[in-house]
Amino acid sequence: MLNFINWFLIYVYSIMQLILFWDAIGTKIDTLNVIISTKKRVMNMMRFLELIFIMFTISNTFQGADSMFLYIQYR
């Protein structure tokens, strides 16, 4: 009888460890998916801000320059 109780307790402990391990793996996978989706959103936002910066820089460069300056600079 003592052998059976010992075996049963080891079995229950092993099942508990397996459940905890599976939960930890699931949590890490969920965290990784959140990090990947957040990284994609941040990268898209950075590309958008870079595009806006380039557009404003180009428009401001040619807006205040006179024609002689542009002729000398780009000939």
N, CA, C and O atoms as CSV, one atom per row, in Angstrom:
chain,resi,resn,atom,element,x,y,z
A,1,MET,N,N,0.810,-1.195,0.000
A,1,MET,CA,C,0.000,0.000,0.000
A,1,MET,C,C,0.856,1.264,0.000
A,1,MET,O,O,0.534,2.238,-0.680
A,2,LEU,N,N,1.949,1.243,0.767
A,2,LEU,CA,C,2.834,2.402,0.833
A,2,LEU,C,C,3.479,2.668,-0.523
A,2,LEU,O,O,3.675,3.820,-0.910
A,3,ASN,N,N,3.806,1.598,-1.240
A,3,ASN,CA,C,4.392,1.738,-2.567
A,3,ASN,C,C,3.406,2.410,-3.533
A,3,ASN,O,O,3.801,3.244,-4.347
A,4,PHE,N,N,2.137,2.046,-3.438
A,4,PHE,CA,C,1.117,2.643,-4.296
A,4,PHE,C,C,0.944,4.132,-3.990
A,4,PHE,O,O,0.830,4.939,-4.913
A,5,ILE,N,N,0.923,4.502,-2.720
A,5,ILE,CA,C,0.784,5.919,-2.338
A,5,ILE,C,C,1.982,6.713,-2.832
A,5,ILE,O,O,1.835,7.828,-3.333
A,6,ASN,N,N,3.158,6.137,-2.690
A,6,ASN,CA,C,4.371,6.797,-3.165
A,6,ASN,C,C,4.301,7.003,-4.677
A,6,ASN,O,O,4.600,8.089,-5.173
A,7,TRP,N,N,3.908,5.968,-5.402
A,7,TRP,CA,C,3.791,6.061,-6.858
A,7,TRP,C,C,2.738,7.095,-7.257
A,7,TRP,O,O,2.947,7.871,-8.188
A,8,PHE,N,N,1.599,7.102,-6.546
A,8,PHE,CA,C,0.522,8.038,-6.850
A,8,PHE,C,C,0.966,9.483,-6.608
A,8,PHE,O,O,0.658,10.361,-7.414
A,9,LEU,N,N,1.676,9.740,-5.522
A,9,LEU,CA,C,2.149,11.103,-5.236
A,9,LEU,C,C,3.162,11.564,-6.283
A,9,LEU,O,O,3.140,12.723,-6.700
A,10,ILE,N,N,4.037,10.674,-6.703
A,10,ILE,CA,C,4.995,11.024,-7.758
A,10,ILE,C,C,4.262,11.329,-9.057
A,10,ILE,O,O,4.628,12.256,-9.780
A,11,TYR,N,N,3.226,10.544,-9.352
A,11,TYR,CA,C,2.431,10.758,-10.564
A,11,TYR,C,C,1.735,12.121,-10.520
A,11,TYR,O,O,1.769,12.867,-11.499
A,12,VAL,N,N,1.108,12.446,-9.394
A,12,VAL,CA,C,0.418,13.738,-9.251
A,12,VAL,C,C,1.421,14.883,-9.347
A,12,VAL,O,O,1.151,15.883,-10.013
A,13,TYR,N,N,2.566,14.753,-8.695
A,13,TYR,CA,C,3.591,15.788,-8.746
A,13,TYR,C,C,4.091,15.984,-10.181
A,13,TYR,O,O,4.303,17.117,-10.613
A,14,SER,N,N,4.279,14.894,-10.912
A,14,SER,CA,C,4.740,14.997,-12.295
A,14,SER,C,C,3.707,15.692,-13.173
A,14,SER,O,O,4.059,16.517,-14.017
A,15,ILE,N,N,2.436,15.363,-12.977
A,15,ILE,CA,C,1.377,16.021,-13.741
A,15,ILE,C,C,1.340,17.515,-13.422
A,15,ILE,O,O,1.167,18.337,-14.322
A,16,MET,N,N,1.503,17.870,-12.146
A,16,MET,CA,C,1.510,19.288,-11.764
A,16,MET,C,C,2.686,20.013,-12.412
A,16,MET,O,O,2.533,21.134,-12.898
A,17,GLN,N,N,3.847,19.385,-12.422
A,17,GLN,CA,C,5.011,19.999,-13.049
A,17,GLN,C,C,4.794,20.181,-14.551
A,17,GLN,O,O,5.182,21.201,-15.121
A,18,LEU,N,N,4.179,19.197,-15.179
A,18,LEU,CA,C,3.898,19.294,-16.611
A,18,LEU,C,C,2.924,20.432,-16.901
A,18,LEU,O,O,3.106,21.167,-17.871
A,19,ILE,N,N,1.896,20.583,-16.073
A,19,ILE,CA,C,0.933,21.679,-16.257
A,19,ILE,C,C,1.617,23.030,-16.070
A,19,ILE,O,O,1.387,23.948,-16.857
A,20,LEU,N,N,2.445,23.164,-15.051
A,20,LEU,CA,C,3.159,24.426,-14.829
A,20,LEU,C,C,4.120,24.729,-15.972
A,20,LEU,O,O,4.241,25.877,-16.399
A,21,PHE,N,N,4.802,23.703,-16.465
A,21,PHE,CA,C,5.722,23.888,-17.591
A,21,PHE,C,C,4.963,24.334,-18.835
A,21,PHE,O,O,5.400,25.248,-19.533
A,22,TRP,N,N,3.831,23.696,-19.115
A,22,TRP,CA,C,3.026,24.043,-20.291
A,22,TRP,C,C,2.499,25.471,-20.179
A,22,TRP,O,O,2.454,26.196,-21.173
A,23,ASP,N,N,2.100,25.876,-18.974
A,23,ASP,CA,C,1.618,27.236,-18.750
A,23,ASP,C,C,2.740,28.250,-18.969
A,23,ASP,O,O,2.519,29.309,-19.555
A,24,ALA,N,N,3.943,27.924,-18.496
A,24,ALA,CA,C,5.079,28.831,-18.689
A,24,ALA,C,C,5.418,28.972,-20.167
A,24,ALA,O,O,5.703,30.077,-20.630
A,25,ILE,N,N,5.392,27.875,-20.911
A,25,ILE,CA,C,5.666,27.929,-22.351
A,25,ILE,C,C,4.605,28.765,-23.056
A,25,ILE,O,O,4.931,29.583,-23.916
A,26,GLY,N,N,3.337,28.567,-22.699
A,26,GLY,CA,C,2.256,29.349,-23.302
A,26,GLY,C,C,2.398,30.829,-23.015
A,26,GLY,O,O,2.152,31.657,-23.892
A,27,THR,N,N,2.796,31.177,-21.790
A,27,THR,CA,C,2.995,32.581,-21.432
A,27,THR,C,C,4.136,33.186,-22.231
A,27,THR,O,O,4.033,34.326,-22.684
A,28,LYS,N,N,5.225,32.441,-22.412
A,28,LYS,CA,C,6.354,32.958,-23.188
A,28,LYS,C,C,5.973,33.151,-24.647
A,28,LYS,O,O,6.398,34.123,-25.273
A,29,ILE,N,N,5.178,32.239,-25.199
A,29,ILE,CA,C,4.750,32.379,-26.595
A,29,ILE,C,C,3.847,33.596,-26.744
A,29,ILE,O,O,3.986,34.351,-27.707
A,30,ASP,N,N,2.919,33.800,-25.799
A,30,ASP,CA,C,2.049,34.978,-25.845
A,30,ASP,C,C,2.861,36.260,-25.740
A,30,ASP,O,O,2.604,37.221,-26.465
A,31,THR,N,N,3.839,36.279,-24.841
A,31,THR,CA,C,4.688,37.459,-24.684
A,31,THR,C,C,5.473,37.730,-25.956
A,31,THR,O,O,5.611,38.884,-26.361
A,32,LEU,N,N,5.988,36.692,-26.587
A,32,LEU,CA,C,6.743,36.855,-27.826
A,32,LEU,C,C,5.860,37.415,-28.934
A,32,LEU,O,O,6.297,38.284,-29.688
A,33,ASN,N,N,4.625,36.934,-29.044
A,33,ASN,CA,C,3.710,37.452,-30.060
A,33,ASN,C,C,3.388,38.921,-29.824
A,33,ASN,O,O,3.292,39.695,-30.776
A,34,VAL,N,N,3.221,39.314,-28.559
A,34,VAL,CA,C,2.953,40.720,-28.246
A,34,VAL,C,C,4.153,41.578,-28.614
A,34,VAL,O,O,3.990,42.665,-29.168
A,35,ILE,N,N,5.352,41.103,-28.314
A,35,ILE,CA,C,6.567,41.862,-28.638
A,35,ILE,C,C,6.709,42.015,-30.147
A,35,ILE,O,O,7.050,43.095,-30.628
A,36,ILE,N,N,6.454,40.949,-30.898
A,36,ILE,CA,C,6.593,41.010,-32.357
A,36,ILE,C,C,5.582,41.976,-32.950
A,36,ILE,O,O,5.935,42.775,-33.818
A,37,SER,N,N,4.326,41.922,-32.502
A,37,SER,CA,C,3.317,42.830,-33.059
A,37,SER,C,C,3.611,44.272,-32.669
A,37,SER,O,O,3.397,45.182,-33.470
A,38,THR,N,N,4.101,44.495,-31.443
A,38,THR,CA,C,4.458,45.851,-31.027
A,38,THR,C,C,5.639,46.360,-31.838
A,38,THR,O,O,5.662,47.529,-32.223
A,39,LYS,N,N,6.619,45.505,-32.104
A,39,LYS,CA,C,7.779,45.911,-32.890
A,39,LYS,C,C,7.355,46.300,-34.302
A,39,LYS,O,O,7.858,47.284,-34.845
A,40,LYS,N,N,6.436,45.542,-34.905
A,40,LYS,CA,C,5.964,45.875,-36.251
A,40,LYS,C,C,5.262,47.223,-36.257
A,40,LYS,O,O,5.468,48.028,-37.164
A,41,ARG,N,N,4.424,47.476,-35.236
A,41,ARG,CA,C,3.729,48.762,-35.165
A,41,ARG,C,C,4.711,49.914,-35.002
A,41,ARG,O,O,4.559,50.955,-35.641
A,42,VAL,N,N,5.706,49.738,-34.159
A,42,VAL,CA,C,6.693,50.801,-33.933
A,42,VAL,C,C,7.505,51.055,-35.199
A,42,VAL,O,O,7.778,52.207,-35.536
A,43,MET,N,N,7.892,49.998,-35.900
A,43,MET,CA,C,8.662,50.178,-37.133
A,43,MET,C,C,7.837,50.889,-38.201
A,43,MET,O,O,8.362,51.746,-38.911
A,44,ASN,N,N,6.556,50.548,-38.326
A,44,ASN,CA,C,5.705,51.243,-39.291
A,44,ASN,C,C,5.538,52.709,-38.918
A,44,ASN,O,O,5.514,53.571,-39.797
A,45,MET,N,N,5.422,53.003,-37.625
A,45,MET,CA,C,5.306,54.388,-37.185
A,45,MET,C,C,6.591,55.159,-37.488
A,45,MET,O,O,6.539,56.314,-37.911
A,46,MET,N,N,7.738,54.524,-37.274
A,46,MET,CA,C,9.014,55.184,-37.562
A,46,MET,C,C,9.163,55.456,-39.056
A,46,MET,O,O,9.653,56.519,-39.438
A,47,ARG,N,N,8.753,54.525,-39.903
A,47,ARG,CA,C,8.809,54.751,-41.348
A,47,ARG,C,C,7.910,55.908,-41.754
A,47,ARG,O,O,8.288,56.729,-42.589
A,48,PHE,N,N,6.725,55.976,-41.169
A,48,PHE,CA,C,5.791,57.055,-41.474
A,48,PHE,C,C,6.369,58.407,-41.052
A,48,PHE,O,O,6.290,59.376,-41.807
A,49,LEU,N,N,6.948,58.477,-39.849
A,49,LEU,CA,C,7.547,59.733,-39.388
A,49,LEU,C,C,8.744,60.125,-40.246
A,49,LEU,O,O,8.964,61.310,-40.499
A,50,GLU,N,N,9.507,59.153,-40.687
A,50,GLU,CA,C,10.639,59.435,-41.569
A,50,GLU,C,C,10.157,59.991,-42.903
A,50,GLU,O,O,10.761,60.920,-43.440
A,51,LEU,N,N,9.084,59.438,-43.439
A,51,LEU,CA,C,8.522,59.935,-44.693
A,51,LEU,C,C,8.029,61.371,-44.541
A,51,LEU,O,O,8.260,62.204,-45.419
A,52,ILE,N,N,7.352,61.664,-43.435
A,52,ILE,CA,C,6.891,63.037,-43.190
A,52,ILE,C,C,8.080,63.977,-43.068
A,52,ILE,O,O,8.049,65.079,-43.617
A,53,PHE,N,N,9.126,63.567,-42.362
A,53,PHE,CA,C,10.313,64.408,-42.207
A,53,PHE,C,C,10.952,64.708,-43.560
A,53,PHE,O,O,11.338,65.846,-43.828
A,54,ILE,N,N,11.065,63.690,-44.410
A,54,ILE,CA,C,11.667,63.896,-45.735
A,54,ILE,C,C,10.809,64.832,-46.568
A,54,ILE,O,O,11.344,65.706,-47.251
A,55,MET,N,N,9.493,64.673,-46.529
A,55,MET,CA,C,8.613,65.540,-47.319
A,55,MET,C,C,8.733,66.995,-46.876
A,55,MET,O,O,8.844,67.886,-47.719
A,56,PHE,N,N,8.711,67.253,-45.563
A,56,PHE,CA,C,8.822,68.627,-45.074
A,56,PHE,C,C,10.203,69.203,-45.332
A,56,PHE,O,O,10.327,70.392,-45.627
A,57,THR,N,N,11.231,68.395,-45.229
A,57,THR,CA,C,12.589,68.883,-45.483
A,57,THR,C,C,12.750,69.300,-46.934
A,57,THR,O,O,13.314,70.356,-47.219
A,58,ILE,N,N,12.256,68.476,-47.855
A,58,ILE,CA,C,12.375,68.814,-49.278
A,58,ILE,C,C,11.560,70.057,-49.603
A,58,ILE,O,O,12.037,70.933,-50.324
A,59,SER,N,N,10.336,70.149,-49.081
A,59,SER,CA,C,9.510,71.319,-49.391
A,59,SER,C,C,10.099,72.585,-48.794
A,59,SER,O,O,10.045,73.639,-49.428
A,60,ASN,N,N,10.659,72.513,-47.591
A,60,ASN,CA,C,11.257,73.706,-46.975
A,60,ASN,C,C,12.573,74.079,-47.647
A,60,ASN,O,O,12.950,75.250,-47.639
A,61,THR,N,N,13.269,73.128,-48.218
A,61,THR,CA,C,14.534,73.432,-48.889
A,61,THR,C,C,14.295,74.287,-50.118
A,61,THR,O,O,15.019,75.255,-50.351
A,62,PHE,N,N,13.290,73.942,-50.905
A,62,PHE,CA,C,13.062,74.665,-52.153
A,62,PHE,C,C,12.124,75.849,-51.987
A,62,PHE,O,O,11.990,76.644,-52.918
A,63,GLN,N,N,11.480,75.997,-50.860
A,63,GLN,CA,C,10.513,77.071,-50.685
A,63,GLN,C,C,11.195,78.424,-50.509
A,63,GLN,O,O,10.757,79.414,-51.095
A,64,GLY,N,N,12.250,78.479,-49.718
A,64,GLY,CA,C,12.865,79.767,-49.433
A,64,GLY,C,C,14.069,80.091,-50.295
A,64,GLY,O,O,14.654,81.164,-50.139
A,65,ALA,N,N,14.458,79.214,-51.188
A,65,ALA,CA,C,15.666,79.439,-51.988
A,65,ALA,C,C,15.327,80.232,-53.241
A,65,ALA,O,O,14.291,80.013,-53.869
A,66,ASP,N,N,16.211,81.154,-53.597
A,66,ASP,CA,C,15.970,81.904,-54.833
A,66,ASP,C,C,16.514,81.125,-56.031
A,66,ASP,O,O,17.238,80.144,-55.860
A,67,SER,N,N,16.176,81.547,-57.199
A,67,SER,CA,C,16.498,80.782,-58.399
A,67,SER,C,C,17.998,80.771,-58.688
A,67,SER,O,O,18.509,79.770,-59.190
A,68,MET,N,N,18.716,81.852,-58.388
A,68,MET,CA,C,20.158,81.894,-58.652
A,68,MET,C,C,20.893,80.891,-57.757
A,68,MET,O,O,21.825,80.219,-58.198
A,69,PHE,N,N,20.464,80.801,-56.495
A,69,PHE,CA,C,21.077,79.836,-55.585
A,69,PHE,C,C,20.879,78.412,-56.101
A,69,PHE,O,O,21.817,77.614,-56.101
A,70,LEU,N,N,19.664,78.095,-56.539
A,70,LEU,CA,C,19.402,76.760,-57.057
A,70,LEU,C,C,20.184,76.506,-58.339
A,70,LEU,O,O,20.651,75.389,-58.566
A,71,TYR,N,N,20.333,77.527,-59.179
A,71,TYR,CA,C,21.080,77.365,-60.421
A,71,TYR,C,C,22.549,77.065,-60.121
A,71,TYR,O,O,23.144,76.188,-60.747
A,72,ILE,N,N,23.130,77.784,-59.173
A,72,ILE,CA,C,24.539,77.580,-58.834
A,72,ILE,C,C,24.725,76.228,-58.130
A,72,ILE,O,O,25.690,75.510,-58.395
A,73,GLN,N,N,23.817,75.900,-57.257
A,73,GLN,CA,C,23.992,74.680,-56.466
A,73,GLN,C,C,23.809,73.414,-57.300
A,73,GLN,O,O,24.522,72.433,-57.089
A,74,TYR,N,N,22.882,73.419,-58.225
A,74,TYR,CA,C,22.536,72.187,-58.933
A,74,TYR,C,C,22.966,72.173,-60.390
A,74,TYR,O,O,22.425,71.388,-61.169
A,75,ARG,N,N,23.914,73.004,-60.788
A,75,ARG,CA,C,24.298,72.941,-62.203
A,75,ARG,C,C,25.454,72.010,-62.413
A,75,ARG,O,O,25.909,71.836,-63.543
